[in-house]
Amino acid sequence: MRGAVLHAPGDVRVEDREDPRIEQPTDAIIRLSATCVCGSDLWPYRGIEKINGPQPMGHEYVGIVAEVGRDVRTVKPGQFVVGSFFASDNTCEICRAGHQSRCVHAQPMGGIGTQAQYARIPLADGTLVATAAVPGDDLVPSLLAASDVLGTGWFAAVAAAAGPGRTVAVVGDGAVGLLGVLAARRLGAERIIAMSRHTDRQKLALDFGATDIVTERGDEGVARIKDLTSGLGAHSVIEAVGTQESMMQAIRSTRPGGHVGYVGVTHDVQLPGMELFFSGVHLHGGPAPVRRFLPELIDLITDRTIDPGKVFDLSLPLEQAAEGYRAMDERRAVKVLLRP
């Protein structure tokens, strides 16, 4: 099969990879209908996150089940399925508590690499959710978004306790932050402040339900949030970047007693203990338990209540994955969809 492989920073190649096969009786093989480039893929692409030799890329996926292991019971060949960027059994005590990304048997899909024509999905019964029917092509981008960026933005909004009567601020205008805006609106937030300096992303944030746009960042961004909230700060803040500056901007934009939902993959973030102690801010986040939300998100998408697929502003054949990476790295695209 063909698949994207990162050989070195800035060097993505689509090349022949070994066809996946059933390795465990709980595995499934899917034929990818669509996959995409994630903002977190840019960390190794930029050389910030080190790799040891050529690395298959991709962890977001939707497609048709091609084959299942002998112990798989809940999905079958021919079904269209959506999965999460972590495989999970969905039955362990941690999963049952709603934290499937930290399942005791969790397996990261990034090591498998789903920017490809086919993929092996471990723990298929727990990981994959089948749609009621094979969806029309127009729904595929939104269902793909549910595999990570929508599920992650949704978790960020839930972790930040977004809801009726609350003001939500969103730090980060990538796909996760933008879909965090959508999630906060769906959860009933009264006011949603999107922090963005880019006109195209500001427009998408407004389309998804933002009520205010703040262009400032860092301390100036914090001051602007305070100005908009009678000096108190937001009730809920979504942190969707993962840098020291973005994390501190999120914490300092939150009122005492408020909540920060952080889902940006952190790089060298250090929290000042005394400032955090006196902030009175709740922190909750980490790798999103996307599997917890998939059934609800699939229903919202298939009945066309939400349209998260609008976050994809560039669609390319899988063979042009390198251009997709360049477009996102250069901020010419919010999120790139790849068609195998």
C-alpha positions as CSV (number, residue, x, y, z in Angstrom):
1,M,0.0,0.0,0.0
2,R,1.0,3.7,-0.2
3,G,1.5,5.7,3.0
4,A,3.1,8.9,4.3
5,V,6.5,8.5,6.1
6,L,8.5,11.2,7.8
7,H,12.2,10.7,7.2
8,A,13.5,13.9,8.8
9,P,12.3,17.4,9.6
10,G,10.5,18.8,6.6
11,D,10.9,15.5,4.7
12,V,7.6,13.7,4.2
13,R,7.4,11.1,1.5
14,V,4.5,8.9,0.2
15,E,6.0,5.5,-0.5
16,D,5.3,1.8,-0.5
17,R,4.6,0.4,2.9
18,E,3.8,-3.2,3.9
19,D,0.1,-4.0,3.7
20,P,-1.3,-4.3,7.2
21,R,-2.5,-7.7,8.4
22,I,-4.4,-9.1,11.4
23,E,-1.9,-9.5,14.2
24,Q,-4.2,-10.1,17.1
25,P,-7.7,-11.7,17.1
26,T,-9.1,-8.3,18.3
27,D,-7.7,-6.4,15.3
28,A,-9.5,-5.0,12.3
29,I,-8.2,-3.8,8.9
30,I,-9.9,-0.8,7.4
31,R,-9.6,0.7,3.9
32,L,-9.2,4.5,4.5
33,S,-11.9,6.7,3.0
34,A,-10.1,9.8,4.3
35,T,-7.3,10.8,6.6
36,C,-5.6,14.1,7.4
37,V,-2.7,16.1,8.7
38,C,-2.9,17.1,12.4
39,G,-1.4,20.1,14.1
40,S,0.5,17.7,16.4
41,D,2.1,16.1,13.3
42,L,3.9,19.5,12.8
43,W,5.9,19.0,16.0
44,P,8.1,16.3,14.5
45,Y,7.8,17.8,11.0
46,R,9.4,21.0,12.4
47,G,12.1,19.0,14.3
48,I,10.8,20.1,17.7
49,E,9.8,16.5,18.5
50,K,12.6,14.1,17.7
51,I,12.1,10.9,15.7
52,N,14.4,7.9,15.4
53,G,14.5,6.9,11.8
54,P,11.6,7.0,9.2
55,Q,8.3,7.2,10.9
56,P,4.8,6.4,9.5
57,M,2.5,9.3,10.0
58,G,-1.1,9.9,10.8
59,H,-3.6,9.0,13.6
60,E,-6.9,10.3,12.3
61,Y,-9.0,8.0,10.1
62,V,-12.4,6.9,8.8
63,G,-13.1,4.1,6.4
64,I,-14.6,0.8,5.5
65,V,-13.9,-2.4,7.4
66,A,-12.1,-4.8,5.2
67,E,-11.3,-7.7,7.6
68,V,-11.7,-8.5,11.2
69,G,-10.0,-10.9,13.7
70,R,-11.8,-13.9,15.0
71,D,-12.6,-12.2,18.3
72,V,-14.1,-9.0,16.9
73,R,-17.9,-8.8,17.5
74,T,-19.2,-5.2,17.2
75,V,-17.9,-4.3,13.7
76,K,-17.9,-6.3,10.4
77,P,-16.6,-6.0,6.9
78,G,-18.4,-3.5,4.8
79,Q,-19.3,-1.1,7.6
80,F,-18.1,2.5,7.7
81,V,-16.3,3.2,10.9
82,V,-14.8,6.1,12.9
83,G,-12.0,5.6,15.4
84,S,-9.9,7.5,17.9
85,F,-6.2,8.4,17.8
86,F,-5.9,6.0,20.8
87,A,-7.0,2.4,20.5
88,S,-8.8,1.3,23.7
89,D,-10.7,-1.7,24.9
90,N,-13.6,0.5,26.2
91,T,-14.2,-2.0,29.0
92,C,-11.4,-1.5,31.6
93,E,-12.2,0.5,34.7
94,I,-10.5,3.6,33.3
95,C,-12.5,3.4,30.1
96,R,-15.7,2.9,32.0
97,A,-14.9,6.1,33.9
98,G,-14.7,7.9,30.5
99,H,-10.9,8.2,30.1
100,Q,-10.4,5.9,27.1
101,S,-7.2,7.6,26.0
102,R,-5.7,6.3,29.2
103,C,-7.1,2.8,28.9
104,V,-4.9,0.2,30.6
105,H,-4.4,-1.4,27.2
106,A,-4.2,1.9,25.2
107,Q,-2.3,1.9,21.9
108,P,-1.4,5.1,20.1
109,M,-2.5,5.1,16.5
110,G,0.4,7.4,15.5
111,G,2.8,4.4,15.7
112,I,0.6,2.6,13.1
113,G,0.3,5.6,10.8
114,T,-3.1,6.2,9.2
115,Q,-2.0,8.6,6.4
116,A,-2.2,5.5,4.2
117,Q,-4.5,3.4,2.1
118,Y,-5.1,0.8,4.8
119,A,-4.6,0.6,8.5
120,R,-4.7,-2.0,11.2
121,I,-6.9,-1.0,14.1
122,P,-6.1,-2.7,17.4
123,L,-8.8,-3.4,19.9
124,A,-11.4,-2.9,17.2
125,D,-14.5,-3.6,19.3
126,G,-13.5,-0.9,21.8
127,T,-12.0,1.6,19.3
128,L,-14.3,1.7,16.3
129,V,-17.8,3.0,16.1
130,A,-19.8,2.1,13.0
131,T,-22.3,4.5,11.4
132,A,-25.8,3.3,10.7
133,A,-25.1,3.2,7.0
134,V,-22.2,4.1,4.7
135,P,-22.4,7.9,4.6
136,G,-22.5,10.2,1.6
137,D,-19.2,11.6,0.5
138,D,-20.2,15.1,1.8
139,L,-20.3,13.8,5.4
140,V,-16.9,12.1,5.3
141,P,-14.9,15.2,6.3
142,S,-17.1,15.9,9.3
143,L,-16.9,12.2,10.4
144,L,-13.1,12.4,10.0
145,A,-13.0,15.5,12.2
146,A,-14.7,13.4,14.9
147,S,-11.8,11.1,15.0
148,D,-9.6,13.7,16.7
149,V,-10.0,17.5,16.3
150,L,-13.7,17.6,17.0
151,G,-13.5,15.0,19.8
152,T,-10.5,16.9,21.2
153,G,-12.2,20.3,21.0
154,W,-15.3,18.8,22.6
155,F,-13.3,17.3,25.5
156,A,-11.5,20.7,26.0
157,A,-14.9,22.4,26.3
158,V,-16.2,19.7,28.7
159,A,-13.0,19.9,30.8
160,A,-13.3,23.7,30.9
161,A,-16.9,23.3,32.1
162,A,-18.4,25.2,29.2
163,G,-22.1,25.6,29.5
164,P,-25.1,27.9,29.9
165,G,-24.4,31.3,31.4
166,R,-20.7,30.9,31.0
167,T,-18.1,32.9,29.1
168,V,-15.6,30.7,27.3
169,A,-12.3,32.0,25.9
170,V,-10.4,29.9,23.4
171,V,-6.6,30.1,23.2
172,G,-5.5,28.7,19.8
173,D,-7.1,29.1,16.4
174,G,-6.1,25.8,14.8
175,A,-8.6,23.1,14.1
176,V,-8.9,22.0,17.7
177,G,-9.4,25.5,19.0
178,L,-12.0,26.3,16.3
179,L,-13.9,23.1,17.0
180,G,-13.6,23.9,20.7
181,V,-15.7,27.0,19.8
182,L,-18.2,24.8,18.1
183,A,-18.4,22.5,21.1
184,A,-18.8,25.4,23.6
185,R,-21.7,26.8,21.5
186,R,-23.3,23.3,21.3
187,L,-22.9,23.0,25.1
188,G,-24.8,26.2,25.6
189,A,-22.1,28.8,26.4
190,E,-23.5,32.3,26.5
191,R,-20.4,34.1,25.2
192,I,-17.4,32.6,23.3
193,I,-14.2,34.6,22.8
194,A,-11.9,33.3,20.1
195,M,-8.3,34.5,20.3
196,S,-7.0,34.7,16.7
197,R,-4.9,37.0,14.5
198,H,-5.9,35.4,11.2
199,T,-8.9,36.7,9.3
200,D,-9.8,33.4,7.7
201,R,-9.7,31.6,11.1
202,Q,-11.7,34.4,12.7
203,K,-14.4,34.0,10.1
204,L,-14.6,30.3,10.8
205,A,-14.7,30.9,14.5
206,L,-17.7,33.2,14.1
207,D,-19.3,30.6,11.8
208,F,-18.9,28.0,14.6
209,G,-20.4,30.3,17.2
210,A,-17.9,32.8,18.6
211,T,-19.3,36.0,19.8
212,D,-16.1,38.0,20.2
213,I,-12.7,38.0,18.6
214,V,-9.5,39.0,20.4
215,T,-6.4,39.6,18.3
216,E,-4.0,40.2,21.2
217,R,-1.9,37.4,22.7
218,G,0.2,36.9,25.8
219,D,-0.2,39.5,28.6
220,E,-2.0,41.8,26.2
221,G,-4.5,39.0,25.4
222,V,-5.0,38.4,29.1
223,A,-5.7,42.1,29.7
224,R,-8.2,42.1,26.8
225,I,-10.1,39.1,28.2
226,K,-10.3,40.8,31.6
227,D,-11.6,44.0,29.9
228,L,-14.4,41.9,28.3
229,T,-15.3,40.2,31.6
230,S,-15.6,43.1,34.1
231,G,-12.0,42.5,35.2
232,L,-12.7,38.9,36.4
233,G,-11.6,36.7,33.5
234,A,-13.6,34.0,31.7
235,H,-15.4,31.2,33.5
236,S,-14.0,28.6,31.1
237,V,-10.8,28.7,28.9
238,I,-9.8,26.2,26.3
239,E,-6.0,25.9,25.8
240,A,-5.3,24.3,22.3
241,V,-1.7,25.1,21.6
242,G,0.7,23.5,24.1
243,T,3.4,26.1,24.6
244,Q,4.4,27.9,27.8
245,E,2.9,31.2,26.6
246,S,-0.4,29.6,25.6
247,M,-0.8,27.8,28.9
248,M,0.0,30.8,31.0
249,Q,-2.3,33.0,28.8
250,A,-5.1,30.4,29.5
251,I,-4.6,30.3,33.2
252,R,-4.3,34.0,33.6
253,S,-7.4,34.6,31.5
254,T,-9.5,32.4,33.8
255,R,-11.3,33.9,36.8
256,P,-10.8,32.4,40.3
257,G,-12.9,29.3,40.5
258,G,-12.9,29.0,36.7
259,H,-11.8,26.0,34.6
260,V,-9.1,25.5,32.0
261,G,-9.4,22.6,29.6
262,Y,-6.0,22.0,28.1
263,V,-5.5,19.7,25.1
264,G,-2.6,21.2,23.2
265,V,0.2,18.7,23.2
266,T,2.6,20.3,25.7
267,H,6.2,21.1,24.9
268,D,8.4,22.4,27.7
269,V,5.5,23.7,29.7
270,Q,6.3,24.5,33.4
271,L,3.6,25.7,35.8
272,P,4.6,28.2,38.5
273,G,3.4,26.6,41.6
274,M,2.7,29.7,43.7
275,E,0.9,31.5,41.0
276,L,-1.2,28.4,40.3
277,F,-1.9,28.0,44.0
278,F,-3.3,31.5,44.4
279,S,-5.2,31.5,41.1
280,G,-7.9,29.3,42.3
281,V,-8.2,27.8,38.8
282,H,-9.2,24.3,38.0
283,L,-6.9,22.5,35.4
284,H,-8.1,19.4,33.5
285,G,-6.9,18.0,30.2
286,G,-4.5,15.8,28.4
287,P,-5.1,13.4,25.5
288,A,-8.8,13.6,24.7
289,P,-10.9,10.5,25.4
290,V,-12.4,10.8,21.9
291,R,-14.1,7.4,22.2
292,R,-16.3,8.7,25.0
293,F,-17.9,11.2,22.7
294,L,-17.9,9.4,19.3
295,P,-21.5,8.0,19.4
296,E,-23.0,11.4,20.2
297,L,-20.8,13.2,17.7
298,I,-21.6,10.8,15.0
299,D,-25.3,11.3,15.6
300,L,-24.9,15.1,15.5
301,I,-23.0,14.9,12.3
302,T,-25.2,12.4,10.4
303,D,-28.4,14.3,11.3
304,R,-26.5,17.5,10.1
305,T,-26.9,19.3,13.4
306,I,-23.2,20.3,13.3
307,D,-20.8,20.6,10.3
308,P,-17.2,20.3,11.7
309,G,-15.9,19.3,8.3
310,K,-15.7,23.0,7.4
311,V,-12.4,23.0,9.3
312,F,-10.8,21.3,6.3
313,D,-9.9,24.1,3.9
314,L,-7.6,22.1,1.7
315,S,-8.2,18.6,0.2
316,L,-5.4,16.7,-1.5
317,P,-4.7,13.2,-2.8
318,L,-2.6,11.1,-0.4
319,E,0.2,11.2,-2.9
320,Q,0.5,15.0,-2.2
321,A,0.8,14.7,1.5
322,A,4.1,16.6,1.5
323,E,2.3,19.6,0.1
324,G,-0.3,19.2,2.8
325,Y,2.3,19.4,5.5
326,R,3.9,22.5,3.9
327,A,0.5,24.2,3.7
328,M,-0.2,23.7,7.3
329,D,3.4,24.5,8.4
330,E,3.2,27.8,6.5
331,R,-0.3,28.5,7.8
332,R,-1.8,28.4,4.3
333,A,-4.3,25.9,5.5
334,V,-6.1,25.3,8.8
335,K,-6.3,21.5,8.3
336,V,-5.6,19.3,5.3
337,L,-7.7,16.4,4.3
338,L,-6.0,13.6,2.4
339,R,-7.9,11.2,0.1
340,P,-6.1,7.8,-0.3
